[in-house]
Amino acid sequence: MCTGNNSFRAVITGKGGVGKTTLTACLATALARSGVNTLAVDEDPQMNLPHAMGLGVAKASAIVPLNLNSEYIEEKTGARPGATGWGALFKLNPDVDDVVARFGVRVAERLSMLVMGTVKQAGGGCLCAENVLLDSVIRHLSLRENEGILLDTQAGVEHFGRALSRGFSHCLVVADATFNALSVACSSADLARQIGIPKVCLVVNRTQSETRGRLERFLKETGLSLDQRFDGTLYLPAEPRLADLEPDVTRIMSCGDSEYATTVNTLAEALLVRSCSCSSAA
């Protein structure tokens, strides 16, 4: 059982399809089981995290993300969703202290989740009531104490442009060994540094025997350096059983023979000591 102040806030980012949501769900499970009050926040418009965490289809489908909760948006900002532009009047710093109590979903002991959603309209960085509310929620969460917070982001780097992760202590950049995924990972690391996230770590997912060779080839062809961008690199082993376990991928954490689960537990321990000295276990 963990003791003391284990407060940290980690954003999980990377290219689409590299396993961000699976890692978020499994890492949240590992942290909760270690005794940490854990909040997993789904900022991905696809809303896959509730399914990955085992809520079940009916319960997951009943969740209304914050960006579609018109009543809450108007209550907190003073404007109905869709209010945009210079003519719209709404609060720029709404009080969202009650957001977790009202909309947090209990998953298991010490484990809850919050589904935010993302504003889906042209000009995603617009000054509108929905964006103001979501940004305020993230700022509020980044000030919470004695809790582990994991933010599962949408694919790509758009959330960095809105600085949603400012104030977080860790950035876990997930990639597989493909050229495109590693390129996005390096760009994400640079942006994370620019908004002041102190610990930026690379998680190479689906690691197999050829992974390190492909990574070395990528670095040679691009001239990039991982040491200049990341504080550590964790190699997350390929786990074929995840495909059979989905949507509730957290069940892998109960498989004592899973190297994937063992490595996720190692990552959880690293977060709890306020560092990201990621292991290099393949």
Backbone torsions as a table, in degrees:
resi	resn	phi	psi	omega
1	MET	NA	130.2	-179.5
2	CYS	-77.1	145.6	178.1
3	THR	-129.5	166.6	177.1
4	GLY	82.3	-168.3	-178.0
5	ASN	-89.1	102.5	-179.6
6	ASN	-103.3	32.1	-177.1
7	SER	-69.7	128.9	173.2
8	PHE	-157.5	158.9	178.6
9	ARG	-133.8	119.4	-176.6
10	ALA	-123.1	131.9	174.5
11	VAL	-101.0	134.6	178.8
12	ILE	-108.5	121.4	-173.7
13	THR	-138.5	173.2	179.6
14	GLY	145.3	178.9	179.7
15	LYS	-66.1	153.6	177.9
16	GLY	-62.5	142.3	174.6
17	GLY	84.0	8.6	-177.1
18	VAL	-95.4	-2.7	176.2
19	GLY	103.8	23.9	-179.1
20	LYS	-62.4	-47.4	-175.4
21	THR	-68.0	-40.2	176.9
22	THR	-60.9	-44.4	178.9
23	LEU	-64.1	-42.9	179.7
24	THR	-58.8	-47.4	-178.7
25	ALA	-63.3	-44.9	-177.6
26	CYS	-71.3	-38.3	178.7
27	LEU	-67.0	-40.8	177.2
28	ALA	-61.4	-40.9	178.1
29	THR	-63.3	-43.9	179.9
30	ALA	-62.7	-42.3	-179.1
31	LEU	-65.6	-44.4	180.0
32	ALA	-62.7	-41.2	-179.4
33	ARG	-68.3	-22.8	178.1
34	SER	-84.4	-2.4	175.5
35	GLY	104.7	9.1	-179.2
36	VAL	-96.0	131.3	171.8
37	ASN	-67.6	115.8	-169.6
38	THR	-120.5	133.5	175.5
39	LEU	-119.2	119.4	175.9
40	ALA	-99.7	126.3	-176.0
41	VAL	-112.9	124.2	-178.7
42	ASP	-98.8	109.7	179.0
43	GLU	-105.8	3.6	-178.5
44	ASP	-84.6	127.1	-178.5
45	PRO	-62.7	-17.3	178.6
46	GLN	-75.4	-17.8	175.3
47	MET	54.6	47.7	178.9
48	ASN	-87.6	-18.0	-174.6
49	LEU	-60.9	-41.3	178.4
50	PRO	-58.1	-38.7	178.2
51	HIS	-68.6	-43.4	-178.7
52	ALA	-62.8	-29.1	-178.9
53	MET	-89.3	4.0	171.8
54	GLY	82.9	25.8	179.7
55	LEU	-70.3	-22.1	-175.4
56	GLY	92.8	151.9	-173.6
57	VAL	-61.6	-45.9	-176.0
58	ALA	-64.1	-48.7	-177.9
59	LYS	-67.8	-39.6	-179.9
60	ALA	-66.9	-39.5	-178.5
61	SER	-69.2	-22.5	-178.3
62	ALA	-81.7	-9.6	-178.6
63	ILE	-74.4	128.3	174.5
64	VAL	-100.3	115.0	-179.2
65	PRO	-64.0	154.8	-176.0
66	LEU	-58.8	-35.8	-176.6
67	ASN	-69.2	-11.9	177.1
68	LEU	-110.2	3.7	-179.9
69	ASN	-88.9	87.0	-173.7
70	SER	-59.5	-39.0	-177.0
71	GLU	-65.6	-43.8	-178.7
72	TYR	-68.6	-39.9	178.9
73	ILE	-61.0	-45.4	-179.6
74	GLU	-68.7	-39.3	179.3
75	GLU	-58.9	-40.3	-172.9
76	LYS	-90.8	-32.4	-175.9
77	THR	-104.7	-19.5	-176.8
78	GLY	85.1	7.4	-179.4
79	ALA	-136.6	144.6	175.8
80	ARG	-73.5	152.9	175.2
81	PRO	-54.9	141.9	-177.5
82	GLY	101.0	-8.3	177.6
83	ALA	-74.1	112.8	-175.3
84	THR	-135.3	166.6	171.1
85	GLY	82.9	-179.4	-174.2
86	TRP	-71.3	-20.8	-177.6
87	GLY	-84.0	-9.8	-177.5
88	ALA	-86.2	136.1	179.7
89	LEU	-112.7	122.6	176.8
90	PHE	-160.2	162.0	-178.9
91	LYS	-69.0	132.3	179.7
92	LEU	-87.9	-16.5	179.5
93	ASN	-131.8	67.2	-177.2
94	PRO	-66.8	149.8	178.1
95	ASP	-82.1	113.2	-177.4
96	VAL	-120.1	28.9	-179.2
97	ASP	-58.9	-24.6	-175.5
98	ASP	-93.5	5.0	-169.5
99	VAL	-63.4	-43.1	-178.6
100	VAL	-70.4	-42.1	180.0
101	ALA	-61.8	-37.3	-175.5
102	ARG	-87.0	-33.3	-172.0
103	PHE	-123.9	-3.1	175.7
104	GLY	-67.4	141.7	-179.3
105	VAL	-111.5	123.9	179.1
106	ARG	-75.8	127.7	-179.8
107	VAL	-103.4	-46.0	-179.5
108	ALA	-158.9	-179.3	177.9
109	GLU	-59.0	128.0	-179.4
110	ARG	66.7	11.1	-176.7
111	LEU	-131.0	121.5	177.1
112	SER	-133.0	167.6	176.5
113	MET	-141.3	157.0	179.1
114	LEU	-133.3	126.0	-179.0
115	VAL	-101.6	114.4	-177.4
116	MET	-93.9	-43.9	-170.5
117	GLY	76.8	177.9	-179.7
118	THR	-137.0	141.6	178.0
119	VAL	-62.4	121.7	-177.9
120	LYS	-110.8	88.9	177.3
121	GLN	-158.8	164.1	179.5
122	ALA	-59.6	140.4	-179.6
123	GLY	70.6	64.0	-173.6
124	GLY	-57.5	-18.9	-179.5
125	GLY	-96.0	20.4	-174.7
126	CYS	-66.4	158.0	174.0
127	LEU	-86.3	93.8	-179.3
128	CYS	-138.2	164.0	-175.1
129	ALA	-60.1	-39.4	-179.1
130	GLU	-62.4	-48.7	-179.5
131	ASN	-64.2	-41.0	179.7
132	VAL	-60.2	-42.5	-179.9
133	LEU	-64.7	-49.1	-177.5
134	LEU	-62.9	-41.8	178.2
135	ASP	-62.5	-39.8	179.5
136	SER	-66.2	-37.5	178.1
137	VAL	-61.9	-45.5	180.0
138	ILE	-63.8	-42.0	178.1
139	ARG	-62.1	-39.8	178.6
140	HIS	-64.0	-46.0	-179.3
141	LEU	-63.1	-34.5	-177.7
142	SER	-73.1	-3.6	177.9
143	LEU	-108.0	-1.5	-179.0
144	ARG	-71.1	150.3	-178.6
145	GLU	-115.8	159.2	175.4
146	ASN	56.5	42.0	-178.9
147	GLU	-156.1	143.4	172.8
148	GLY	-94.0	127.6	-179.1
149	ILE	-119.9	127.2	176.7
150	LEU	-116.6	125.0	-179.9
151	LEU	-108.5	110.6	177.5
152	ASP	-89.6	113.0	-172.6
153	THR	-95.5	166.2	172.5
154	GLN	-68.9	161.3	-177.8
155	ALA	-62.9	145.6	176.5
156	GLY	95.3	-155.6	-171.9
157	VAL	-125.4	11.5	-174.8
158	GLU	-60.7	-35.1	-178.1
159	HIS	-64.8	-27.0	176.2
160	PHE	-68.9	-34.7	178.6
161	GLY	-62.1	-31.5	177.3
162	ARG	-91.5	0.4	178.4
163	ALA	55.9	35.0	179.7
164	LEU	-61.5	-28.7	-174.5
165	SER	-93.1	5.8	179.9
166	ARG	-59.9	134.2	-178.7
167	GLY	94.1	-7.3	176.5
168	PHE	-78.4	152.7	-176.0
169	SER	-89.7	-25.8	-176.4
170	HIS	-136.5	147.4	169.8
171	CYS	-126.2	118.5	176.1
172	LEU	-101.8	110.7	-177.4
173	VAL	-97.6	114.2	-175.1
174	VAL	-97.1	136.7	177.3
175	ALA	-150.2	157.1	164.6
176	ASP	-101.4	-169.5	-173.0
177	ALA	-90.3	22.6	177.3
178	THR	-88.3	155.0	-177.4
179	PHE	-59.4	-47.3	-176.8
180	ASN	-64.3	-42.5	-179.0
181	ALA	-65.4	-39.9	179.3
182	LEU	-69.9	-34.3	177.2
183	SER	-64.6	-45.1	177.1
184	VAL	-62.8	-38.1	179.8
185	ALA	-61.5	-43.8	179.8
186	CYS	-66.1	-39.9	177.3
187	SER	-65.0	-40.1	178.8
188	SER	-62.8	-40.8	179.3
189	ALA	-61.8	-43.3	179.1
190	ASP	-61.1	-43.0	-178.9
191	LEU	-68.8	-36.6	177.6
192	ALA	-61.8	-40.6	177.3
193	ARG	-63.7	-39.5	-176.2
194	GLN	-64.5	-31.3	179.7
195	ILE	-94.8	7.3	168.6
196	GLY	90.6	17.5	175.7
197	ILE	-73.1	120.4	-170.8
198	PRO	-72.9	-33.4	-177.7
199	LYS	-116.8	117.3	-179.5
200	VAL	-123.4	118.0	-174.8
201	CYS	-124.2	143.7	177.8
202	LEU	-96.0	130.6	174.3
203	VAL	-114.6	109.5	179.2
204	VAL	-89.9	107.3	-174.0
205	ASN	-88.0	158.9	177.0
206	ARG	58.2	42.2	-178.0
207	THR	-66.9	131.0	175.2
208	GLN	-130.3	-175.0	-174.8
209	SER	-60.1	-32.5	-176.4
210	GLU	-90.1	-2.1	-172.9
211	THR	-60.9	-48.8	-176.4
212	ARG	-62.4	-37.1	177.6
213	GLY	-65.1	-40.3	178.6
214	ARG	-67.4	-37.1	178.1
215	LEU	-65.9	-43.3	178.2
216	GLU	-62.9	-37.6	178.5
217	ARG	-66.6	-40.0	177.5
218	PHE	-60.3	-46.1	-178.6
219	LEU	-65.3	-37.5	179.5
220	LYS	-67.9	-41.8	-177.7
221	GLU	-71.2	-32.7	-176.0
222	THR	-97.3	-18.7	-176.5
223	GLY	73.4	13.1	-179.4
224	LEU	-82.7	160.0	179.2
225	SER	-126.3	125.9	177.6
226	LEU	-70.8	-35.8	-177.3
227	ASP	-62.2	-29.9	-179.6
228	GLN	-79.6	-15.7	-175.0
229	ARG	-111.1	-30.9	-172.0
230	PHE	-121.6	145.1	176.8
231	ASP	-81.5	-14.2	179.3
232	GLY	-174.1	163.2	178.4
233	THR	-130.6	129.8	177.2
234	LEU	-115.0	130.7	178.7
235	TYR	-100.5	112.1	-175.6
236	LEU	-95.9	112.9	-173.2
237	PRO	-61.0	147.7	172.9
238	ALA	-62.3	138.0	-178.9
239	GLU	-132.4	94.5	-175.6
240	PRO	-63.1	-22.3	-178.2
241	ARG	-70.1	-17.2	179.7
242	LEU	-60.0	-36.2	-179.4
243	ALA	-64.1	-33.3	179.7
244	ASP	-80.6	-25.3	-177.2
245	LEU	-85.2	-21.9	-175.5
246	GLU	-60.6	149.9	10.0
247	PRO	-80.3	-21.2	-177.2
248	ASP	-82.8	79.5	-176.3
249	VAL	-72.8	-14.2	-178.4
250	THR	-66.3	-14.0	178.8
251	ARG	-64.7	-19.9	177.8
252	ILE	-64.7	-24.6	-177.7
253	MET	-71.4	-10.1	175.9
254	SER	-97.8	1.1	178.9
255	CYS	-91.5	104.9	-175.2
256	GLY	-64.7	-18.4	-178.8
257	ASP	-97.1	8.7	-176.7
258	SER	-88.8	118.4	175.6
259	GLU	-67.2	-29.8	176.4
260	TYR	-60.5	-50.3	-179.3
261	ALA	-62.5	-40.6	179.3
262	THR	-61.4	-42.0	-179.0
263	THR	-70.3	-36.8	175.4
264	VAL	-62.6	-40.6	176.8
265	ASN	-63.0	-37.0	176.1
266	THR	-62.1	-41.5	178.1
267	LEU	-64.7	-41.0	178.4
268	ALA	-60.2	-42.8	178.6
269	GLU	-62.9	-39.0	179.4
270	ALA	-64.0	-39.4	178.3
271	LEU	-65.0	-35.6	-175.9
272	LEU	-72.9	-19.2	176.5
273	VAL	-98.7	19.2	175.3
274	ARG	60.2	31.4	174.9
275	SER	-141.7	173.2	177.0
276	CYS	-133.5	54.7	178.7
277	SER	-77.6	71.5	-172.5
278	CYS	-60.0	140.2	178.1
279	SER	-74.4	163.4	178.0
280	SER	-113.4	25.3	-179.8
281	ALA	-70.1	124.0	-179.5
282	ALA	-84.4	NA	NA
